[in-house]
Amino acid sequence: MVLRVGLTYNLRREVTLGLPEDFYVEFDEETTVSAIAEALEKAECNVTRIEADEEAYVKLKTLKLDIVFNIAEGLRGESRESHIPAMLEMLNIPYTGSGPSTLAIALNKALTNHILKANGVPSTNFQVFNRANDKLRKNLKFPLMVKPLSEGSSKGIRNDSLVKDETSLRRKVSWIIETYKQPALVEEFLPGREFTVGLIGNENPVVLPIVEILVDKLPNGANPIYSYEAKWVWDTPSKPLDIFQCPANISEELEEKIKHIAVKTFKALNCRDLCRIDMRLDKNGIPHVLEVNPLPGLIPDPKAHSCLPEAARAAGFTYEQLICTILWQALKRYGVQHLFKNLDLVKIP
């Protein structure tokens, strides 16, 4: 029996007039979709590509699929990343990755922060601004970071998002609210080193080698943050910046702290199969969670500096093994791992 796999995704497009320049930055290039499809086909799966648009439900309902490999970010709305998983649950079709509630919560930085704090996970102090003239809480001291409340892939996080005075704060909050049609999250700036941590698995997820983002290697004059410019403008496959180090050059003690926090975060938010967690050290060297991404990028090109594939390569994965291991973890979670025949492509059984 050939395993029938649906591949759900959203393709990156040219930005039309009136939209922010980074509107589609979370969506995937055709090259990534094709690389995932080819990896699954190498494992002798029958792959059907399904763009996650308004027609997706009908296609999912019509096709006879054993499982869906989901990388869809969703078209619009505050729960957009939950749309495909919610459809699949309605149709009783297994799928890779986290469920609708986890995806909805993780996209909202304030909700994520509340849950992490309730579970004893170190995270940042923050305030949600619904209006630019909201009063700044006294426990928040400059410098501060200003971000959209519900975006990923550094959308809305620009080099000038690190603000050092009241005027800059109000201007940036106003820009976020007007540009992204959502509240702004204002959080304390953590001055220490920045890391991102990839995990694969479920009950006992495997923590991949830790990636350090060397913000001190950014261009002269840049703020020490992993901004939209740093991720998508200054660092490109044609002119890559030397800003990633994997495995990170850190002490065994710090490595264990970061891994412990990563697993605790993964379980607190009920993540599944794969996840990437961004952290930064405070002035005392204590790791704090910045963001949780249960739908991390899976760009195949090493020069693109896609963090989860970068960590997987450092752990000895080929790209095909990364994709097939994610699928295997989902199949095992549903108790149908016997459907997958090519175990040579599974790195974490």
ChimeraX attribute file (.defattr): number of C-alpha atoms within 10 A of each C-alpha:
attribute: neighborCount
match mode: 1-to-1
recipient: residues
	/A:1	7
	/A:2	13
	/A:3	18
	/A:4	18
	/A:5	25
	/A:6	25
	/A:7	24
	/A:8	25
	/A:9	24
	/A:10	22
	/A:11	20
	/A:12	14
	/A:13	12
	/A:14	10
	/A:15	13
	/A:16	9
	/A:17	7
	/A:18	7
	/A:19	11
	/A:20	13
	/A:21	13
	/A:22	15
	/A:23	17
	/A:24	19
	/A:25	19
	/A:26	21
	/A:27	19
	/A:28	20
	/A:29	15
	/A:30	12
	/A:31	13
	/A:32	17
	/A:33	20
	/A:34	14
	/A:35	18
	/A:36	23
	/A:37	22
	/A:38	16
	/A:39	20
	/A:40	23
	/A:41	16
	/A:42	14
	/A:43	21
	/A:44	15
	/A:45	21
	/A:46	16
	/A:47	21
	/A:48	16
	/A:49	15
	/A:50	19
	/A:51	16
	/A:52	23
	/A:53	17
	/A:54	10
	/A:55	10
	/A:56	15
	/A:57	17
	/A:58	10
	/A:59	14
	/A:60	20
	/A:61	15
	/A:62	9
	/A:63	12
	/A:64	12
	/A:65	18
	/A:66	17
	/A:67	22
	/A:68	26
	/A:69	25
	/A:70	22
	/A:71	24
	/A:72	25
	/A:73	25
	/A:74	22
	/A:75	16
	/A:76	10
	/A:77	10
	/A:78	16
	/A:79	19
	/A:80	16
	/A:81	27
	/A:82	22
	/A:83	22
	/A:84	26
	/A:85	24
	/A:86	14
	/A:87	17
	/A:88	19
	/A:89	13
	/A:90	11
	/A:91	12
	/A:92	11
	/A:93	17
	/A:94	20
	/A:95	26
	/A:96	24
	/A:97	28
	/A:98	23
	/A:99	21
	/A:100	20
	/A:101	16
	/A:102	20
	/A:103	25
	/A:104	19
	/A:105	21
	/A:106	26
	/A:107	24
	/A:108	20
	/A:109	22
	/A:110	23
	/A:111	15
	/A:112	23
	/A:113	23
	/A:114	15
	/A:115	17
	/A:116	21
	/A:117	14
	/A:118	11
	/A:119	14
	/A:120	12
	/A:121	20
	/A:122	18
	/A:123	22
	/A:124	23
	/A:125	16
	/A:126	21
	/A:127	19
	/A:128	19
	/A:129	23
	/A:130	15
	/A:131	15
	/A:132	19
	/A:133	12
	/A:134	12
	/A:135	9
	/A:136	16
	/A:137	9
	/A:138	6
	/A:139	9
	/A:140	15
	/A:141	14
	/A:142	14
	/A:143	17
	/A:144	20
	/A:145	23
	/A:146	29
	/A:147	25
	/A:148	26
	/A:149	24
	/A:150	23
	/A:151	19
	/A:152	22
	/A:153	19
	/A:154	19
	/A:155	23
	/A:156	26
	/A:157	23
	/A:158	19
	/A:159	17
	/A:160	16
	/A:161	23
	/A:162	25
	/A:163	21
	/A:164	14
	/A:165	12
	/A:166	13
	/A:167	9
	/A:168	16
	/A:169	24
	/A:170	18
	/A:171	13
	/A:172	25
	/A:173	26
	/A:174	18
	/A:175	17
	/A:176	23
	/A:177	19
	/A:178	14
	/A:179	14
	/A:180	18
	/A:181	10
	/A:182	17
	/A:183	20
	/A:184	29
	/A:185	21
	/A:186	27
	/A:187	23
	/A:188	20
	/A:189	23
	/A:190	23
	/A:191	15
	/A:192	18
	/A:193	20
	/A:194	22
	/A:195	24
	/A:196	26
	/A:197	24
	/A:198	28
	/A:199	27
	/A:200	24
	/A:201	23
	/A:202	20
	/A:203	13
	/A:204	11
	/A:205	21
	/A:206	16
	/A:207	22
	/A:208	24
	/A:209	22
	/A:210	27
	/A:211	24
	/A:212	23
	/A:213	23
	/A:214	19
	/A:215	20
	/A:216	13
	/A:217	13
	/A:218	20
	/A:219	13
	/A:220	7
	/A:221	7
	/A:222	16
	/A:223	18
	/A:224	19
	/A:225	26
	/A:226	21
	/A:227	23
	/A:228	20
	/A:229	17
	/A:230	23
	/A:231	18
	/A:232	18
	/A:233	10
	/A:234	15
	/A:235	20
	/A:236	14
	/A:237	13
	/A:238	8
	/A:239	11
	/A:240	13
	/A:241	19
	/A:242	13
	/A:243	17
	/A:244	18
	/A:245	15
	/A:246	20
	/A:247	15
	/A:248	16
	/A:249	11
	/A:250	11
	/A:251	9
	/A:252	9
	/A:253	8
	/A:254	13
	/A:255	14
	/A:256	12
	/A:257	13
	/A:258	25
	/A:259	19
	/A:260	14
	/A:261	21
	/A:262	28
	/A:263	21
	/A:264	16
	/A:265	22
	/A:266	26
	/A:267	16
	/A:268	17
	/A:269	20
	/A:270	16
	/A:271	29
	/A:272	24
	/A:273	24
	/A:274	27
	/A:275	24
	/A:276	24
	/A:277	23
	/A:278	20
	/A:279	27
	/A:280	25
	/A:281	19
	/A:282	18
	/A:283	12
	/A:284	9
	/A:285	13
	/A:286	16
	/A:287	25
	/A:288	22
	/A:289	23
	/A:290	21
	/A:291	22
	/A:292	28
	/A:293	20
	/A:294	27
	/A:295	23
	/A:296	22
	/A:297	20
	/A:298	21
	/A:299	22
	/A:300	20
	/A:301	15
	/A:302	14
	/A:303	15
	/A:304	19
	/A:305	24
	/A:306	17
	/A:307	24
	/A:308	27
	/A:309	25
	/A:310	28
	/A:311	24
	/A:312	22
	/A:313	18
	/A:314	16
	/A:315	16
	/A:316	12
	/A:317	19
	/A:318	17
	/A:319	22
	/A:320	21
	/A:321	23
	/A:322	24
	/A:323	24
	/A:324	27
	/A:325	24
	/A:326	21
	/A:327	26
	/A:328	28
	/A:329	24
	/A:330	26
	/A:331	21
	/A:332	17
	/A:333	18
	/A:334	13
	/A:335	10
	/A:336	14
	/A:337	15
	/A:338	9
	/A:339	16
	/A:340	19
	/A:341	14
	/A:342	13
	/A:343	14
	/A:344	10
	/A:345	22
	/A:346	20
	/A:347	18
	/A:348	17
	/A:349	11
